[in-house]
């Protein structure tokens, strides 16, 4: 309830909003949006699979506030744009649940929702809301939320929106200061590569590969032999390991070289119901290719 109050103040939400969420009923984002709609007595529409048939329901529902993970909103915006569908009723679009790709179609989203203010927020089910900002901006903490970066850059949070408001909580994410108290999120701490005892954040590098080569997906993981493997989907013809490493080194001259480049068909790329890469399924795939 505290989270909903803070969010109403920050984003200017009203009691008579019509809420839509793109995601899955198993996601904390879906549960939260349904809760806050029920709390206000407002209308709620959840869309699990953004097919044209499902998205046409927007024409009659006419949502005012849309919550979505970036991957699913990208798909939805592409579908709506192809159909020439415009939704001026949408005032606010709130993107959360994962990092926004460098190829996120901002212009297309704006064309589909011409009257909407676009926000990106950072948080988790365990911490509720932590930070927010305009698209492409560093996050600023929500009111009364304290953020600290410790050790290798782990993001710690103390917030009245957690179950233990007096305690600092380790989010498990890595970040860096932009202009304190503004910060950026580099990705999950568990996704760092460890090479010769040194740790390297991979998610910013993966996003840069996607942007540089127009990829659909990119992932940097170690195979069974400990070699860094670059997996890509939607790779242009002729993309080679030399180009990949040049891009990685440009982003971070100390970043270790990838030793393998593996192209995977888009349809074979393992993903979750929210459109994110399923790394738990991707690792065994690489290990099978190694054999």
N, C-alpha and C positions, 0 to 999 in steps of 0.2 A: 504493500500500500504506500509506503514511503517512496519507493521507486516510481510508482505511478504519479504521485504528487509532484515529485521533482521533474519528471518528464513533461507533465502538463505545463509547468512553468517555463521550462527551457524551450520547448517546441511550440508553445501556444496552442495546445490541444483543448478542444471544447467538449462539453457534455454530449452534444448531439452528433458527434463524429460517426462516420461509417468506416469501420476498420476492415482492411484486407491484409492477409499475410500470405506470402509465398514461402512454402517450406514443407514440413512434414509434421503430422500430429505428434510424432515422437520427439520433436525438437523443443528445447526450452523456449525458443522465440515464439513458436506457435502457441504454446501453453500460456505464455505471458500475455500475448495480444488478446487471446480469448478471455483471460482473466480481467484485463483492463477494460475490455468491451462490456463484460458482464458487470463489472463494478460500476460503470457509468450507465448501465442500461442501454448501451449503444448496440448498433447492428454490427454483425461480424460475418465475414466471408473468408474461409480458408481455401487456398488452392494448392494442392499437393503437386500436381503435374501441370505445368503451364502450356497445355495444348491449346489450339485455337478454340476448340469447343469449350474448354473450361474458362478461357479468358473472355469469351463472349458473354459470360455471366456478368462481367463488369458493366456491360451496357445497361443492364437493368438495375444492378446493385448500386452503381455510381459511387464508388468509395471516395472518401475524403483523405484518408491516411493509409499509406501502404508501407508495410514492413516487409523486408525481403533480405535473403542472403544475396550477395552480389551476383553469383553465378546464375541463379534462377531469374533474377530481374533482367540480366543480359538476354536470356532466352526469351522471356516474356516480351521485352521491348522489341526484339527482332521480329517476333510473331505479329505483334500489334502494328509495327511499322509496315511490314509487308502487306497487311490488310488495309492499311490507311486508317487505322483506328486511332482516334485522339480522345483523351480523357481529361477535359478541363476541370472536372469536379475534384480531381486530386490536388490537395493543397500542400501536403507534406509527404515526402518519401524518405523513409528511415532505413538505411542499409547497415546490417550488422551480421554477426554470426561467422565472420571470416574476413580475411584481407581482401581488398579490392584490387583486381588485376590492373596492371598498367594499360591493358587494352580494353578496359571497361568502357562501353559505348555511351559516354556522357551525353553527346549531342543527340543520339538517337533517343535516349531516355527523356531528354528535355523536349524533343519534338512530340513524343507520345503523351507527356504530362506537362504541357506548356505553362500551366499556372502553379506548378509545384516548386517548393523549396526542397533542395536535395541535401540530406544530412548523412553523415557516416558516424556510427557510434561504436564504441568498444566496450565489451563487458563479457560476462559469462554467467551461467546459471548459479555458480557458487558466490559470485561477487555482485551480481546485478550490474547496473550501469557504472562505468568507470570514467570514460572520456567521450567527447563528441567534437565534431568539427564539420566544416563544409568539405565537399569532395576535393581531395587533393591536399587538404590542410592537415597540419599536425593536430593531434587531439588536445583539447583542454579538459581538465578534470570537471566532472559535474559538481554542482554546489555541495560543499561539505565533504567532498572526497579528497583524500590525501594520496599522492602517488610518490613512490620512492624507487630509485633504481639502485640495485645492490649487486655486489660481486661482478659477475660477467655481464651485468646489465639486466638481471632478472627484475621484473616489474612486481613490486609489492604495493598493496593497497590497504588503507584503513578507511572504512566508510560506514556511515549510519545505515546503509542499505544492505549490510551483511548480517548474518545471524549473530556475529560477535563484533559489535561496533567498536569496541575498545581495542581489538586485536589487529595486528598487521597480518595480511594474508598474501602468500606467495601465489601469483597467478599462473606460474609455470611458463610465462611468455618472456621474451627478450625485448628490450626497448632501448631507445636512446633519447636524450634531451634534444629538442629542437630549439626552443627559446623558453626555458623554464618559466612557468610550470607546464608548458606545452611539450608533448613527447610524441614519438612515433613508435609503432610496434614493428619489430623485425621478424617475429614469428615464434613458434614454439621452441622452448629450450630443448625438448627431446628430439628435435629435428636437426640439431647441429651435427656437422660432420666432425669427427675427431681424427686428425691426421698427425702422427708423430707427437702426440700429447697436446696438440693445440686444437681449439674448438673454433669452428667457422659456422656462422649463421648462413643458411642456404636459401631461405625464402626470398630475400631481396634479389639474390642472384637469379633465381628461377623466374621471378617476375621480369627481370631485365632481359632474359633470354626470350621470353614470350613476346616482349615488346620489340626487341631487335629483329627477330626473324618471323614475326607474325604467326607464332605458334598457337595452337589451341591449348596445349598443356606442356609443361616442362617439369622435370623432377631430377634432383641430384641426390643419389644414394650410393652407398658402398655395396659392392657385391660380396660374395663369399670369400673372395681373395683379398678383400680390403681395398680394391681399386675403386676410385670414384667413377660412377657410371652416370651419364647424362641420358635420360629417357625423354623423348619428345613425341608429341602427337601433332599432326598437321604441319609437318616440316616441309619447307620448300625443296624442290629438287636441287641436288648438288650441295646441300648443307653438309659440312664436314666438321670433324673434331677440331681442326685448326681454327675455324671461325668461332666455334663454341668457346674454346679456351681464350681466344683473343677478347671476346666479350666478357668472360669471367674475370680476366686479369684487368680489364679496363675498369670494372666495377670495384675490384679489390686486388691490387698488385700482389698481395700476399696469399691470395686464394689458391689452393693447390690445383694442379691440372687434372682435368677429367681424362681418364684413360680409355673409356669406351663411350660410344655414341650409339644408342639403340632407338630406332624409329618404330613406334607402335601405332597401329591403325586407331583412328579416333574411336570407333565403336568398340574396340578392345581395351580401351583405357579404363581401368577400374575406378568407379566413382561411387559416391554415397548418394543417398536420396536427395541431398541438398545440392548436388552438382559438384561438390568438392572431390578432390582426389582421395581415393582410399589407399593410403600408404601401406596399411596392413596387408592389402592384397597386392600392392605393387612390388613389395620386397620379394615375396615368393616367386613372382613372375620373373624377376631378374635372376634369382637363384636357379630357376629352371633353364633359362637361356644360357647361363654360365655352363651348365652341364651338357 
